[in-house]
């Protein structure tokens, strides 16, 4: 496979992974919304599903991307290293934040704005009562949450931290390196 084709397939894996992760996370939020009255066990199970989805997508698509970058003495002597795997996972997390942010915005602004409005008001009351924010700060923040671009940016940042933390571990699983020649082969 020539270098141009490999790069194109790599970008395809990156974009597909971001889209899949964003859609799966949005599906989990929709399920949480639909089963909001089902009880603590279901909510906990869906929260775990969110975590499992992030790990699964980062590993599955990371391995597919790693297969596109096998060791090459000239271009990639170390193969798909930990740093490349981590970078891939961070980019997937950012892209999924865009998809998830758009879905979340539609859910909160189009599908059921009253339900989410009440939920946001309860959170705002907690911030004010705890003294973390003033009423004016909360009001300004609430106004921003009706802007699509702010919601997308907020979800990108959230996924950067959430996906980035998990990437520290999944990148170690995904990386593909040529064995060091200084170690004797296992018998």
C-alpha positions in Angstrom: 0.0 0.0 0.0 1.4 3.4 -1.0 1.8 6.2 1.6 -1.1 8.3 0.1 -3.6 5.4 0.3 -2.4 4.5 3.9 -2.9 8.1 5.0 -6.4 8.2 3.4 -7.4 5.0 5.1 -6.0 6.3 8.4 -8.1 9.5 8.2 -11.1 7.3 7.3 -10.6 5.3 10.5 -10.1 8.4 12.5 -13.3 10.0 11.2 -15.3 6.8 11.5 -14.2 6.3 15.1 -15.2 9.8 16.1 -18.6 9.5 14.4 -19.2 6.1 16.0 -18.2 7.2 19.4 -20.3 10.4 19.2 -23.3 8.5 18.0 -23.0 5.8 20.7 -22.6 8.3 23.4 -25.7 10.2 22.1 -27.6 6.9 22.1 -26.7 6.3 25.7 -27.9 9.8 26.6 -31.2 9.2 24.8 -31.6 5.9 26.7 -30.8 7.7 30.0 -33.5 10.2 29.1 -36.0 7.5 28.2 -35.3 5.4 31.3 -34.9 8.3 33.7 -37.7 6.9 35.9 -36.5 3.3 35.8 -34.3 3.4 38.9 -30.7 3.6 40.0 -29.6 0.3 38.6 -30.5 1.2 35.0 -29.0 4.7 35.3 -25.8 3.1 36.7 -25.7 0.5 34.0 -26.1 3.1 31.3 -23.3 5.2 32.9 -21.1 2.1 32.7 -22.2 1.6 29.1 -20.9 5.1 28.3 -17.5 4.3 29.8 -17.4 0.9 28.0 -18.2 2.5 24.7 -15.4 4.9 24.9 -12.9 2.2 25.8 -14.2 -0.2 23.1 -14.1 2.4 20.3 -10.7 3.6 21.2 -9.3 0.1 21.3 -11.1 -1.3 18.2 -10.5 1.6 15.9 -7.0 2.3 17.4 -6.0 -1.3 16.5 -7.4 -0.8 13.0 -5.3 2.4 12.7 -2.3 0.7 14.1 -2.6 -2.0 11.4 -2.3 0.8 8.8 1.1 1.8 10.4 3.2 -1.3 10.7 6.9 -0.8 11.3 8.8 0.5 8.3 12.6 1.0 8.5 12.3 4.3 6.6 8.9 5.9 7.4 7.9 4.4 10.8 10.8 2.6 12.4 8.9 2.2 15.7 5.5 1.4 14.2 2.4 2.7 15.8 3.9 4.0 19.1 2.3 4.9 22.3 2.4 8.6 21.3 0.7 7.9 18.0 -1.9 5.8 19.7 -2.5 8.5 22.3 -2.8 11.2 19.6 -5.2 9.1 17.6 -7.4 8.6 20.7 -7.3 12.3 21.5 -8.4 13.2 18.0 -11.2 10.6 18.1 -12.4 12.1 21.4 -12.5 15.6 20.0 -14.4 14.5 16.9 -16.9 12.5 19.0 -17.4 15.6 21.2 -18.6 17.5 18.1 -21.1 14.7 17.1 -22.3 14.2 20.7 -22.6 18.0 21.2 -24.9 18.4 18.2 -27.0 15.5 19.4 -27.2 16.8 22.9 -28.1 20.2 21.7 -31.0 18.7 19.6 -32.1 16.7 22.6 -32.1 19.7 25.0 -33.4 22.3 22.6 -35.7 20.5 20.2 -36.9 17.1 21.6 -37.7 18.1 25.2 -36.5 21.6 26.2 -38.8 21.8 29.3 -37.4 18.6 30.9 -33.8 19.7 30.4 -34.6 23.3 31.3 -35.9 22.1 34.7 -32.8 19.9 35.2 -30.5 22.9 34.4 -32.5 25.0 36.8 -31.9 22.5 39.6 -28.2 22.5 38.9 -28.2 26.3 38.8 -29.9 26.4 42.2 -27.2 24.0 43.6 -24.4 26.3 42.3 -26.1 29.4 43.8 -26.9 27.7 47.2 -23.3 26.3 47.5 -21.8 29.7 46.8 -19.8 28.5 43.9 -21.5 31.1 41.6 -23.7 34.1 41.9 -27.1 34.3 40.4 -25.8 36.6 37.6 -23.0 34.2 36.7 -25.5 31.3 36.6 -27.9 33.3 34.5 -25.1 34.2 32.0 -24.0 30.5 31.9 -27.5 29.3 31.3 -27.9 31.7 28.4 -24.8 30.3 26.8 -26.1 26.8 27.0 -28.7 27.7 24.3 -25.9 28.4 21.8 -25.0 25.4 19.5 -21.4 26.3 19.2 -20.9 26.7 23.0 -22.5 23.3 23.6 -20.3 21.7 20.9 -17.2 23.3 22.4 -18.1 22.3 25.9 -18.6 18.7 24.8 -15.3 18.7 22.9 -13.5 19.9 26.1 -15.4 17.3 28.2 -14.4 14.5 25.8 -10.9 15.8 25.6 -10.6 15.2 29.4 -12.7 12.0 29.6 -11.3 10.4 26.4 -7.8 11.7 27.1 -7.8 10.1 30.5 -8.9 6.8 29.1 -6.5 7.2 26.2 -3.6 7.0 28.7 -4.6 3.3 29.2 -6.0 2.4 25.8 -3.0 3.7 23.9 -0.8 1.1 25.7 -3.1 -1.6 24.5 -3.3 -0.3 20.9 0.4 0.6 20.2 2.3 -1.6 17.8 6.0 -1.7 18.0 8.8 -3.7 16.5 10.5 -5.8 19.2 13.8 -4.5 20.3 16.7 -6.4 18.7 18.7 -6.2 21.9 16.5 -8.8 23.5 17.0 -12.5 22.6 13.9 -14.2 21.0 11.7 -16.2 23.4 12.1 -20.0 23.1 
